[in-house]
Amino acid sequence: MTGSKEFRLAGPEDGLPCTNCGMVRSRADLDRLLWCQGCIDASRARAARLGWGIGVVVAILAALWIWLFAAPTDLVWGGWAASLVALLWLGARFGREITYGVYRARGGPKAPDALPGVERPPPGLR
């Protein structure tokens, strides 16, 4: 072979719909799950907000446990406070990643028929 040929996937023209929002984008602008960058950013922001809420709940539960069961002395308040801050950050981080993974796995409810050949589920099953 003397020339190199560019590999192209078969599909409609040069664009595919985002499976989350349904807007047609070029294939280069979609990720492997066919989400556009705007939908990815929106999902990450929503997951970050929920993740901080999860982190706050984890830190409050840990503070209650420390106060009621561990009965800290006056000498180690700084250590307990540092532990709560670390739990807040870790809880927020884990919450954000798990929530983002769930958002991506569930897909976008706004455009379930974005891919050709995929039937729209009945309204009660969304």
C-alpha positions, 0 to 999 in steps of 0.5 A: 500500500502506498497511501495511507487511508483514514479510518472512518466509522459508518454513521450519519454524516460527520456528527452523532447526537449526544446521548445525554442532551441529544444535540448533534456534535462532531465525533471528535467532541464526544467521549466514549459514551457519546456525551458532549463536553457540556453534559460531562461538565454539568454532570461533574458539577452536579456530582460535586455539589452532591458529594459535598453534601455527602461529605458533610453528612459523614463528618456530622455522623463522625462528630456525633460518634466522637462526642457520644462514644469516644468522649474526647479529652480536652488535650486532643481537640485539634486531633479530633478536628483534623480527623473531622476535616479529613473525613469531610474531604474524603466523604466529599471525594468518594461521594462525588466519584460514586455519584458521577459514576452513577450519573454516567451509568444511568445515562441521560434521561433527556434523550433516550432515543438519541441513538438510532435503533434504540427504542424509547422506554415507556413513560412509566419506566424512565 
